[in-house]
Amino acid sequence: MLHAVLMAAAVYSLRKYWYTGGLWAVAMVSTILFCGSSTWFRLLLLANSLVIILILWKADGYAFYQGEGEKSHAVKQRKRGSLWRYFFRYLSCHKNYLANTAVMWCVAVVMPYFLREMDGLSIVPVGFAILSLNTPICILLSCDRDLEQAVRFLPGQKRRFCIPYCMFIFSCNMAADVMFLCSWQIQNGGITVLMIAGAVFFALQSAVLSVLLEWFYPIRGWKIESDLWHHPRKYVVPVVMLLLAGGVSAWPVLLYILLALLAVEIAILLFICRRNPE
């Protein structure tokens, strides 16, 4: 953990040379995957630590400072707005949010290596539940008071905002799950249709619950961004997903029941949004 923290600080101090940090991170992930159980791993880790210490020793303190308004983001006016364009612009303007999503994808790639001794469907749902913990994309209304006010007061926004927002979270979760399944197939093999169905369920169910929490129980009264990231509400959806993953692990047939319940849940929510669009 100490090595990971120091390396993250070193890569951030070199963020102007993003390609260097990216190649460095890929090299370290490859080292963990292919040399983690060899005698060379500790030597490589020690050598990398010396490089990190050297970079941090010579780093300027202002390299970690990010002032407001450093970049002006000109928004091109369009006749028809697109929430998906807003979502991507939201991530591109918040590099730390985008970095958190990239970290979750890296976790999805590495996780099968640590779970391969517990092969089979019984452990795969736990991986899907862990990958549902992506705080930045699940606090879109809480972190932007102006957006929340517009969504609350403009007519028809419940359907026009919540449904694309749910699909956006689902896409991010599903991307991590697909990487997890691909990594599992490469390292362990044996991917089944039931595993793919589990990925769809956990990605979509966590997205639905996240949007419902943001709509009915947004985080208010926060003063700094750290209050949002560390609010206890962030653990509600992952804990529910872990409990469901435990149930599926103990009784795989439960996944079929959960998929049927999810279909009913989505149908009810769509019916409510159509009947009460305000």
Salt bridges, closest charged atoms under 4 A:
GLU148 OE2 - ARG152 NH2 3.51
GLU148 OE2 - ARG220 NH2 2.46
GLU214 OE1 - ARG233 NH2 2.84
